[in-house]
């Protein structure tokens, strides 16, 4: 599947808007970023949470750099055959990475069906 960066970012924003309020209301000092692919150039990673989970924070406060949730465009496009599949995969990636912000690890995500 092919899609330019602008259209892909619009889908990510749309899927963010569709997430439940109680999931996103607690996100503090977090930015969402779209990048073409991970630094190592592979297509294996769909998203990444780059930050310190809420469960690990002690004296987190003013002046801290924001945590980042990165959605990788090219791996998503390689994984999906059409826009409906792409939307579903972006949604799953967002939920997965937001869960890491809240301290939910991959094992728990597997149990919940989000990994």
N, CA, C and O atoms as a MOPAC input file, in Angstrom:
PM7 MOZYME 1SCF
protein

 N      0.84300 1    -1.17900 1     0.00000 1
 C      0.00000 1     0.00000 1     0.00000 1
 C      0.88700 1     1.24100 1     0.00000 1
 O      1.95800 1     1.24600 1     0.60700 1
 N      0.43900 1     2.28300 1    -0.67900 1
 C      1.18800 1     3.53400 1    -0.71800 1
 C      0.31500 1     4.67800 1    -0.20900 1
 O     -0.89200 1     4.72700 1    -0.44800 1
 N      0.97900 1     5.60200 1     0.50700 1
 C      0.30300 1     6.79600 1     1.00400 1
 C      1.38100 1     7.78900 1     1.39500 1
 O      2.36200 1     7.42500 1     2.04300 1
 N      1.20200 1     9.04100 1     1.00300 1
 C      2.21300 1    10.03800 1     1.35500 1
 C      2.12500 1    10.38500 1     2.83900 1
 O      1.16000 1    10.04000 1     3.52300 1
 N      3.15200 1    11.07100 1     3.31200 1
 C      3.27000 1    11.37600 1     4.73800 1
 C      2.12800 1    12.24500 1     5.24400 1
 O      1.65500 1    12.05100 1     6.36400 1
 N      1.68000 1    13.20000 1     4.43700 1
 C      0.60700 1    14.11000 1     4.86400 1
 C     -0.70000 1    13.34400 1     5.06300 1
 O     -1.38500 1    13.54200 1     6.06600 1
 N     -1.04700 1    12.48300 1     4.12800 1
 C     -2.28400 1    11.70200 1     4.23500 1
 C     -2.20800 1    10.72100 1     5.39800 1
 O     -3.19400 1    10.51500 1     6.10600 1
 N     -1.03800 1    10.11600 1     5.59700 1
 C     -0.87600 1     9.17500 1     6.70300 1
 C     -1.03200 1     9.89100 1     8.04100 1
 O     -1.71900 1     9.39700 1     8.93500 1
 N     -0.40100 1    11.04400 1     8.17800 1
 C     -0.51200 1    11.80500 1     9.41900 1
 C     -1.96500 1    12.20100 1     9.68300 1
 O     -2.39800 1    12.21400 1    10.83500 1
 N     -2.71200 1    12.51800 1     8.64600 1
 C     -4.13100 1    12.85400 1     8.80400 1
 C     -4.90700 1    11.65700 1     9.35500 1
 O     -5.80700 1    11.82300 1    10.17800 1
 N     -4.55500 1    10.44200 1     8.89800 1
 C     -5.20900 1     9.24000 1     9.43000 1
 C     -4.86600 1     9.03700 1    10.90100 1
 O     -5.72800 1     8.66900 1    11.69900 1
 N     -3.61900 1     9.27300 1    11.25300 1
 C     -3.21300 1     9.13100 1    12.65000 1
 C     -3.99300 1    10.11000 1    13.52600 1
 O     -4.48200 1     9.73300 1    14.59100 1
 N     -4.10900 1    11.33400 1    13.09600 1
 C     -4.85900 1    12.34500 1    13.85400 1
 C     -6.32600 1    11.93500 1    13.97500 1
 O     -6.92600 1    12.06900 1    15.04100 1
 N     -6.89100 1    11.44200 1    12.89500 1
 C     -8.28200 1    10.99900 1    12.90900 1
 C     -8.47100 1     9.84600 1    13.90400 1
 O     -9.44400 1     9.82400 1    14.65800 1
 N     -7.54700 1     8.90600 1    13.89800 1
 C     -7.66200 1     7.77300 1    14.82700 1
 C     -7.44100 1     8.21900 1    16.27300 1
 O     -8.06200 1     7.67400 1    17.18600 1
 N     -6.57700 1     9.18900 1    16.49000 1
 C     -6.41000 1     9.74800 1    17.83900 1
 C     -7.71800 1    10.36000 1    18.32600 1
 O     -8.10300 1    10.18500 1    19.48200 1
 N     -8.39200 1    11.07300 1    17.44200 1
 C     -9.66800 1    11.70100 1    17.79400 1
 C    -10.74800 1    10.66900 1    18.11600 1
 O    -11.70200 1    10.98000 1    18.83000 1
 N    -10.61200 1     9.46500 1    17.60700 1
 C    -11.61100 1     8.41500 1    17.82800 1
 C    -11.38900 1     7.64400 1    19.12600 1
 O    -12.26200 1     6.88900 1    19.55500 1
 N    -10.22900 1     7.82900 1    19.75500 1
 C     -9.96000 1     7.11200 1    20.99800 1
 C    -10.84900 1     7.64000 1    22.11600 1
 O    -11.22000 1     8.81400 1    22.11600 1
 N    -11.19300 1     6.77500 1    23.07100 1
 C    -12.04300 1     7.21600 1    24.18600 1
 C    -11.38000 1     8.33100 1    24.99500 1
 O    -10.16700 1     8.32000 1    25.20400 1
 N    -12.18000 1     9.28400 1    25.44300 1
 C    -11.66500 1    10.41100 1    26.21700 1
 C    -10.89500 1     9.96000 1    27.44700 1
 O     -9.85600 1    10.53500 1    27.77000 1
 N    -11.39700 1     8.92400 1    28.14600 1
 C    -10.72000 1     8.50900 1    29.37200 1
 C     -9.34300 1     7.90900 1    29.10200 1
 O     -8.52400 1     7.80800 1    30.01600 1
 N     -9.08000 1     7.51300 1    27.86700 1
 C     -7.76500 1     7.00000 1    27.50800 1
 C     -6.77300 1     8.13400 1    27.26600 1
 O     -5.60300 1     8.02400 1    27.63500 1
 N     -7.22300 1     9.20400 1    26.65800 1
 C     -6.30500 1    10.27900 1    26.28000 1
 C     -6.28600 1    11.44300 1    27.27000 1
 O     -5.34200 1    12.23300 1    27.26800 1
 N     -7.30700 1    11.56200 1    28.10900 1
 C     -7.35500 1    12.67800 1    29.05500 1
 C     -6.19300 1    12.66700 1    30.03900 1
 O     -5.76500 1    13.72700 1    30.49500 1
 N     -5.67900 1    11.49500 1    30.37400 1
 C     -4.58400 1    11.39200 1    31.33500 1
 C     -3.20300 1    11.58700 1    30.74400 1
 O     -2.21000 1    11.57600 1    31.47200 1
 N     -3.12500 1    11.76200 1    29.45100 1
 C     -1.82100 1    11.93400 1    28.80600 1
 C     -1.30200 1    13.34100 1    29.08200 1
 O     -1.87000 1    14.32900 1    28.61800 1
 N     -0.22500 1    13.41300 1    29.83600 1
 C      0.38100 1    14.69800 1    30.14400 1
 C      1.80200 1    14.70900 1    29.61900 1
 O      2.54700 1    13.74400 1    29.79000 1
 N      2.17200 1    15.80900 1    28.97700 1
 C      3.52500 1    16.00100 1    28.47800 1
 C      3.91000 1    14.88400 1    27.49800 1
 O      5.01000 1    14.33500 1    27.56800 1
 N      2.99100 1    14.56200 1    26.59200 1
 C      3.21700 1    13.53100 1    25.57900 1
 C      2.94500 1    14.14700 1    24.21100 1
 O      1.93900 1    14.82800 1    24.01600 1
 N      3.84300 1    13.90300 1    23.27600 1
 C      3.63200 1    14.33500 1    21.89900 1
 C      3.53900 1    13.10100 1    21.01700 1
 O      4.18200 1    12.08200 1    21.27100 1
 N      2.73100 1    13.21400 1    19.98200 1
 C      2.59800 1    12.15400 1    18.99000 1
 C      3.37000 1    12.57700 1    17.75500 1
 O      3.22800 1    13.70200 1    17.27700 1
 N      4.19100 1    11.66500 1    17.24100 1
 C      5.07400 1    11.94600 1    16.12500 1
 C      4.89900 1    10.85500 1    15.07300 1
 O      4.77300 1     9.67700 1    15.40700 1
 N      4.89000 1    11.25400 1    13.80300 1
 C      4.89700 1    10.28700 1    12.71000 1
 C      6.26800 1    10.34400 1    12.05300 1
 O      6.73600 1    11.41200 1    11.65700 1
 N      6.90100 1     9.19200 1    11.94200 1
 C      8.18400 1     9.07300 1    11.24800 1
 C      8.05400 1     8.00100 1    10.18500 1
 O      7.19600 1     7.12400 1    10.27800 1
 N      8.91100 1     8.07400 1     9.17000 1
 C      8.82600 1     7.09700 1     8.08300 1
 C      9.10900 1     5.68200 1     8.54700 1
 O      8.33800 1     4.76500 1     8.26400 1
 N     10.21500 1     5.50100 1     9.26100 1
 C     10.56500 1     4.16600 1     9.76100 1
 C     11.51200 1     4.29900 1    10.94400 1
 O     12.07200 1     5.37000 1    11.17700 1
 N     11.69600 1     3.20600 1    11.69600 1
 C     12.60600 1     3.25400 1    12.84300 1
 C     14.04300 1     3.56900 1    12.41100 1
 O     14.40000 1     3.42000 1    11.24200 1
 N     14.85400 1     4.00500 1    13.37400 1
 C     16.23800 1     4.38200 1    13.09400 1
 C     17.03300 1     3.26000 1    12.44300 1
 O     17.90700 1     3.52400 1    11.61700 1
 N     16.74000 1     1.99700 1    12.80600 1
 C     17.50400 1     0.88500 1    12.23700 1
 C     17.06000 1     0.54300 1    10.81000 1
 O     17.64900 1    -0.33100 1    10.17300 1
 N     16.03200 1     1.22200 1    10.31000 1
 C     15.59400 1     1.05000 1     8.93200 1
 C     14.68300 1    -0.13200 1     8.67600 1
 O     14.24600 1    -0.33700 1     7.54400 1
 N     14.38500 1    -0.92300 1     9.71300 1
 C     13.54000 1    -2.10000 1     9.51900 1
 C     12.07300 1    -1.70800 1     9.38500 1
 O     11.67300 1    -0.58000 1     9.67400 1
 N     11.30800 1    -2.66300 1     8.94500 1
 C      9.85700 1    -2.47000 1     8.84200 1
 C      9.12200 1    -3.29500 1     9.89300 1
 O      7.91800 1    -3.52200 1     9.77800 1
 N      9.84500 1    -3.74300 1    10.91400 1
 C      9.26500 1    -4.62400 1    11.93000 1
 C      8.51800 1    -3.89700 1    13.03400 1
 O      7.66700 1    -4.49000 1    13.69700 1
 N      8.81900 1    -2.63000 1    13.24000 1
 C      8.26200 1    -1.89400 1    14.36900 1
 C      7.22500 1    -0.88600 1    13.88300 1
 O      7.53100 1    -0.02600 1    13.05700 1
 N      5.99700 1    -0.99200 1    14.39500 1
 C      4.90800 1    -0.10700 1    13.97100 1
 C      4.84300 1     1.17100 1    14.79200 1
 O      4.44500 1     2.22100 1    14.28800 1
 N      5.23700 1     1.08000 1    16.06400 1
 C      5.18000 1     2.23900 1    16.93400 1
 C      6.15000 1     2.09800 1    18.07900 1
 O      6.70800 1     1.02600 1    18.31200 1
 N      6.34800 1     3.19500 1    18.79700 1
 C      7.30200 1     3.19600 1    19.90000 1
 C      6.87100 1     4.23300 1    20.93100 1
 O      6.51600 1     5.36100 1    20.58900 1
 N      6.90900 1     3.82900 1    22.20000 1
 C      6.73200 1     4.77900 1    23.29300 1
 C      8.11700 1     5.12800 1    23.80900 1
 O      8.85500 1     4.25200 1    24.26100 1
 N      8.46600 1     6.38400 1    23.74500 1
 C      9.76900 1     6.86600 1    24.18000 1
 C      9.54500 1     7.79900 1    25.36300 1
 O      9.27200 1     8.98800 1    25.19700 1
 N      9.66500 1     7.23100 1    26.56500 1
 C      9.42400 1     8.03100 1    27.75200 1
 C      9.44200 1     7.17900 1    28.99700 1
 O      9.86700 1     6.02400 1    28.97700 1
 N      8.97800 1     7.76300 1    30.07400 1
 C      8.93500 1     7.10800 1    31.36600 1
 C      7.47500 1     6.88500 1    31.74400 1
 O      6.70500 1     7.83600 1    31.87500 1
 N      7.10600 1     5.62500 1    31.91700 1
 C      5.71700 1     5.27800 1    32.23700 1
 C      5.28000 1     5.92800 1    33.54700 1
 O      6.09600 1     6.15800 1    34.44000 1
 N      4.01000 1     6.21600 1    33.64900 1
 C      3.46500 1     6.82400 1    34.87200 1
 C      3.81000 1     6.01600 1    36.11400 1
 O      4.05800 1     6.58200 1    37.17900 1
 N      3.82600 1     4.70500 1    35.98000 1
 C      4.10000 1     3.83600 1    37.12300 1
 C      5.54800 1     3.90000 1    37.57500 1
 O      5.87100 1     3.41600 1    38.65900 1
 N      6.43600 1     4.48900 1    36.76600 1
 C      7.85500 1     4.57100 1    37.10900 1
 C      8.28300 1     5.98200 1    37.49700 1
 O      9.44400 1     6.19800 1    37.84300 1
 N      7.38600 1     6.92700 1    37.44600 1
 C      7.73100 1     8.32200 1    37.73000 1
 C      7.72000 1     8.58200 1    39.22700 1
 O      6.86500 1     8.08700 1    39.96000 1
 N      8.68700 1     9.36800 1    39.65500 1
 C      8.70800 1     9.77100 1    41.06000 1
 C      8.60700 1    11.28100 1    41.14800 1
 O      7.60400 1    11.80000 1    41.63600 1
 N      9.61800 1    11.99600 1    40.68800 1
 C      9.59500 1    13.45300 1    40.75700 1
 C      9.57000 1    14.04700 1    39.35500 1
 O     10.40800 1    14.87900 1    39.00600 1
 N      8.62300 1    13.62200 1    38.57600 1
 C      8.45600 1    14.10800 1    37.21400 1
 C      7.72700 1    15.43800 1    37.28600 1
 O      6.67200 1    15.52900 1    37.91500 1
 N      8.26700 1    16.46200 1    36.65800 1
 C      7.59300 1    17.73800 1    36.80100 1
 C      7.89800 1    18.70300 1    35.69500 1
 O      8.23000 1    18.31400 1    34.57500 1
 N      7.78300 1    19.95300 1    36.01600 1
 C      7.96000 1    21.03600 1    35.05700 1
 C      9.36200 1    21.00600 1    34.45500 1
 O     10.34000 1    20.68500 1    35.13000 1
 N      9.43500 1    21.34300 1    33.18500 1
 C     10.71500 1    21.42600 1    32.51800 1
 C     11.19100 1    20.12800 1    31.89700 1
 O     12.22000 1    20.11200 1    31.22100 1
 N     10.47200 1    19.05000 1    32.10700 1
 C     10.85000 1    17.76900 1    31.51500 1
 C     10.52400 1    17.77400 1    30.02200 1
 O      9.51100 1    18.33000 1    29.60000 1
 N     11.38800 1    17.15400 1    29.23700 1
 C     11.07100 1    16.97600 1    27.82500 1
 C      9.84700 1    16.08200 1    27.71900 1
 O      9.65900 1    15.19600 1    28.55300 1
 N      9.02100 1    16.29600 1    26.71900 1
 C      7.82800 1    15.45000 1    26.60800 1
 C      8.17800 1    14.02000 1    26.21200 1
 O      9.14700 1    13.77400 1    25.49400 1
 N      7.37000 1    13.09100 1    26.69600 1
 C      7.44200 1    11.72400 1    26.20500 1
 C      6.94900 1    11.74200 1    24.76400 1
 O      6.22000 1    12.64800 1    24.35900 1
 N      7.35000 1    10.74000 1    23.99800 1
 C      6.92400 1    10.68500 1    22.59500 1
 C      6.27900 1     9.34500 1    22.30200 1
 O      6.74600 1     8.29700 1    22.74700 1
 N      5.21100 1     9.40100 1    21.55300 1
 C      4.63000 1     8.20500 1    20.95700 1
 C      4.84700 1     8.36300 1    19.46300 1
 O      4.32500 1     9.28100 1    18.83000 1
 N      5.63900 1     7.43700 1    18.91300 1
 C      6.02000 1     7.50800 1    17.51000 1
 C      5.24700 1     6.44900 1    16.73500 1
 O      5.20800 1     5.28300 1    17.12900 1
 N      4.63600 1     6.86100 1    15.63600 1
 C      3.94600 1     5.94800 1    14.72100 1
 C      4.76000 1     5.94000 1    13.43100 1
 O      5.00500 1     6.98600 1    12.83100 1
 N      5.17500 1     4.74400 1    13.01200 1
 C      6.02000 1     4.61200 1    11.83000 1
 C      5.17000 1     4.32300 1    10.59200 1
 O      4.43800 1     3.33400 1    10.53900 1
 N      5.28100 1     5.20200 1     9.60700 1
 C      4.45100 1     5.14400 1     8.39900 1
 C      4.76900 1     3.93200 1     7.50600 1
 O      3.86700 1     3.15900 1     7.18100 1
 N      6.00400 1     3.76200 1     7.11700 1
 C      6.34000 1     2.71900 1     6.14500 1
 C      6.03900 1     1.30300 1     6.64900 1
 O      5.53400 1     0.49300 1     5.87100 1
 N      6.32500 1     0.96600 1     7.91400 1
 C      5.93700 1    -0.35900 1     8.39600 1
 C      4.42300 1    -0.58400 1     8.37200 1
 O      3.96200 1    -1.68600 1     8.07400 1
 N      3.65900 1     0.45500 1     8.68400 1
 C      2.19900 1     0.32200 1     8.61500 1
 C      1.75000 1     0.05900 1     7.17600 1
 O      0.91400 1    -0.81000 1     6.92500 1
 N      2.30600 1     0.81000 1     6.25000 1
 C      1.91200 1     0.63800 1     4.84900 1
 C      2.31100 1    -0.73300 1     4.32500 1
 O      1.58800 1    -1.31900 1     3.51900 1
 N      3.45000 1    -1.25400 1     4.76900 1
 C      3.89100 1    -2.58400 1     4.34600 1
 C      2.99600 1    -3.67700 1     4.91500 1
 O      2.86000 1    -4.74800 1     4.32400 1
 N      2.39500 1    -3.40400 1     6.05400 1
 C      1.56800 1    -4.39100 1     6.76100 1
 C      0.13100 1    -4.46500 1     6.22100 1
 O     -0.52900 1    -5.49400 1     6.36500 1
 N     -0.34900 1    -3.39500 1     5.60900 1
 C     -1.77100 1    -3.28500 1     5.27700 1
 C     -2.01200 1    -3.27900 1     3.76700 1
 O     -1.17500 1    -2.83700 1     2.98100 1
 N     -3.19000 1    -3.78900 1     3.39400 1
 C     -3.57000 1    -3.86400 1     1.98000 1
 C     -4.52100 1    -2.75600 1     1.54700 1
 O     -4.61600 1    -2.44400 1     0.36000 1
 N     -5.22400 1    -2.16300 1     2.50600 1
 C     -6.18400 1    -1.11700 1     2.15400 1
 C     -6.33900 1    -0.14000 1     3.31800 1
 O     -5.78700 1    -0.35800 1     4.39700 1
 N     -7.08500 1     0.92700 1     3.09400 1
 C     -7.20300 1     1.97600 1     4.11800 1
 C     -7.92100 1     1.48600 1     5.37000 1
 O     -7.57500 1     1.90900 1     6.47300 1
 N     -8.89900 1     0.61700 1     5.23100 1
 C     -9.59900 1     0.10200 1     6.41300 1
 C     -8.63500 1    -0.66500 1     7.31600 1
 O     -8.62400 1    -0.45900 1     8.53000 1
 N     -7.82700 1    -1.54700 1     6.73100 1
 C     -6.82100 1    -2.27300 1     7.50800 1
 C     -5.82200 1    -1.29900 1     8.13200 1
 O     -5.41900 1    -1.46700 1     9.28300 1
 N     -5.42500 1    -0.28500 1     7.37000 1
 C     -4.47100 1     0.70100 1     7.85900 1
 C     -5.03100 1     1.44600 1     9.06900 1
 O     -4.32700 1     1.63900 1    10.06000 1
 N     -6.28300 1     1.86200 1     8.99300 1
 C     -6.92100 1     2.55000 1    10.12800 1
 C     -6.94100 1     1.65600 1    11.36400 1
 O     -6.64900 1     2.11300 1    12.46900 1
 N     -7.28200 1     0.39000 1    11.17800 1
 C     -7.32800 1    -0.54300 1    12.30800 1
 C     -5.94700 1    -0.73100 1    12.92500 1
 O     -5.80500 1    -0.78200 1    14.14600 1
 N     -4.93500 1    -0.83400 1    12.07200 1
 C     -3.57300 1    -1.03800 1    12.56400 1
 C     -3.05500 1     0.20300 1    13.27500 1
 O     -2.38500 1     0.08900 1    14.30200 1
 N     -3.35200 1     1.37400 1    12.75300 1
 C     -2.96700 1     2.62500 1    13.42400 1
 C     -3.65400 1     2.71500 1    14.78000 1
 O     -3.02400 1     3.07700 1    15.77400 1
 N     -4.93500 1     2.38900 1    14.82600 1
 C     -5.69600 1     2.41000 1    16.07900 1
 C     -5.04600 1     1.48600 1    17.11200 1
 O     -4.82300 1     1.87900 1    18.25700 1
 N     -4.74600 1     0.26200 1    16.69400 1
 C     -4.13100 1    -0.70900 1    17.59400 1
 C     -2.77300 1    -0.20700 1    18.07700 1
 O     -2.44300 1    -0.34700 1    19.25500 1
 N     -1.99200 1     0.37200 1    17.18000 1
 C     -0.67400 1     0.89800 1    17.55200 1
 C     -0.81300 1     2.02200 1    18.57200 1
 O     -0.07400 1     2.05500 1    19.55600 1
 N     -1.73700 1     2.92900 1    18.35600 1
 C     -1.94100 1     4.03200 1    19.29800 1
 C     -2.33400 1     3.50900 1    20.67600 1
 O     -1.78200 1     3.94500 1    21.68600 1
 N     -3.28200 1     2.58000 1    20.72200 1
 C     -3.71000 1     2.01500 1    22.00300 1
 C     -2.52800 1     1.33200 1    22.68800 1
 O     -2.32400 1     1.49000 1    23.89200 1
 N     -1.75300 1     0.57400 1    21.91800 1
 C     -0.60700 1    -0.16000 1    22.44500 1
 C      0.41100 1     0.80200 1    23.07100 1
 O      0.85800 1     0.58800 1    24.19800 1
 N      0.76600 1     1.84100 1    22.35100 1
 C      1.78700 1     2.77100 1    22.84400 1
 C      1.26100 1     3.63700 1    23.99400 1
 O      2.01300 1     3.94200 1    24.92000 1
 N      0.01100 1     4.03000 1    23.95400 1
 C     -0.58100 1     4.77000 1    25.07700 1
 C     -0.59800 1     3.88400 1    26.31800 1
 O     -0.36700 1     4.36800 1    27.42600 1
 N     -0.86700 1     2.60000 1    26.14300 1
 C     -0.84200 1     1.66300 1    27.27900 1
 C      0.52900 1     1.64800 1    27.93400 1
 O      0.62600 1     1.57600 1    29.15900 1
 N      1.59100 1     1.71400 1    27.13900 1
 C      2.94000 1     1.77200 1    27.71400 1
 C      3.11400 1     3.03700 1    28.56000 1
 O      3.77400 1     2.99400 1    29.59800 1
 N      2.53800 1     4.14900 1    28.13600 1
 C      2.57700 1     5.38200 1    28.93400 1
 C      1.98000 1     5.12400 1    30.32200 1
 O      2.49200 1     5.61300 1    31.32800 1
 N      0.89000 1     4.34900 1    30.36100 1
 C      0.21200 1     4.06600 1    31.62700 1
 C      0.86900 1     2.93000 1    32.40100 1
 O      0.39700 1     2.56500 1    33.47800 1
 N      1.95200 1     2.36400 1    31.86700 1
 C      2.68500 1     1.31900 1    32.58700 1
 C      2.25500 1    -0.09500 1    32.28000 1
 O      2.63700 1    -1.02000 1    32.99600 1
 N      1.47900 1    -0.28800 1    31.24600 1
 C      1.04300 1    -1.62400 1    30.85900 1
 C      2.09400 1    -2.20400 1    29.91900 1
 O      2.40000 1    -1.60900 1    28.88500 1
 N      2.64900 1    -3.36900 1    30.27700 1
 C      3.72400 1    -3.95200 1    29.47900 1
 C      3.17100 1    -4.85800 1    28.37000 1
 O      1.96700 1    -5.10000 1    28.28900 1
 N      4.08000 1    -5.35000 1    27.52100 1
 C      3.67500 1    -6.16200 1    26.36700 1
 C      2.94400 1    -7.43700 1    26.77400 1
 O      2.00700 1    -7.85400 1    26.09300 1
 N      3.35800 1    -8.06000 1    27.87400 1
 C      2.69000 1    -9.28300 1    28.32800 1
 C      1.22700 1    -9.00100 1    28.67100 1
 O      0.33400 1    -9.75300 1    28.28000 1
 N      0.99100 1    -7.92000 1    29.40000 1
 C     -0.38000 1    -7.55400 1    29.74600 1
 C     -1.17700 1    -7.20100 1    28.48900 1
 O     -2.35600 1    -7.54100 1    28.38100 1
 N     -0.52700 1    -6.51700 1    27.53700 1
 C     -1.20300 1    -6.15500 1    26.29100 1
 C     -1.59900 1    -7.40100 1    25.49700 1
 O     -2.66800 1    -7.43500 1    24.88800 1
 N     -0.74500 1    -8.41600 1    25.50400 1
 C     -1.08200 1    -9.68300 1    24.83700 1
 C     -2.32300 1   -10.30100 1    25.48500 1
 O     -3.23400 1   -10.75500 1    24.79400 1
 N     -2.34600 1   -10.31100 1    26.82000 1
 C     -3.49400 1   -10.85800 1    27.53100 1
 C     -4.78000 1   -10.12000 1    27.19900 1
 O     -5.85500 1   -10.71800 1    27.15200 1
 N     -4.66400 1    -8.80100 1    26.96600 1
 C     -5.82100 1    -7.98100 1    26.66400 1
 C     -6.16500 1    -7.96400 1    25.16900 1
 O     -7.17900 1    -7.39000 1    24.77300 1
 N     -5.32000 1    -8.59300 1    24.34000 1
 C     -5.57000 1    -8.65800 1    22.90900 1
 C     -5.10400 1    -7.43700 1    22.13500 1
 O     -5.57000 1    -7.21300 1    21.01700 1
 N     -4.19200 1    -6.63300 1    22.69700 1
 C     -3.72800 1    -5.42000 1    22.03300 1
 C     -2.27400 1    -5.50900 1    21.58300 1
 O     -1.65700 1    -4.48200 1    21.30100 1
 N     -1.72600 1    -6.69800 1    21.51200 1
 C     -0.33000 1    -6.82800 1    21.07600 1
 C     -0.18500 1    -7.94200 1    20.07200 1
 O      0.91800 1    -8.20100 1    19.59200 1

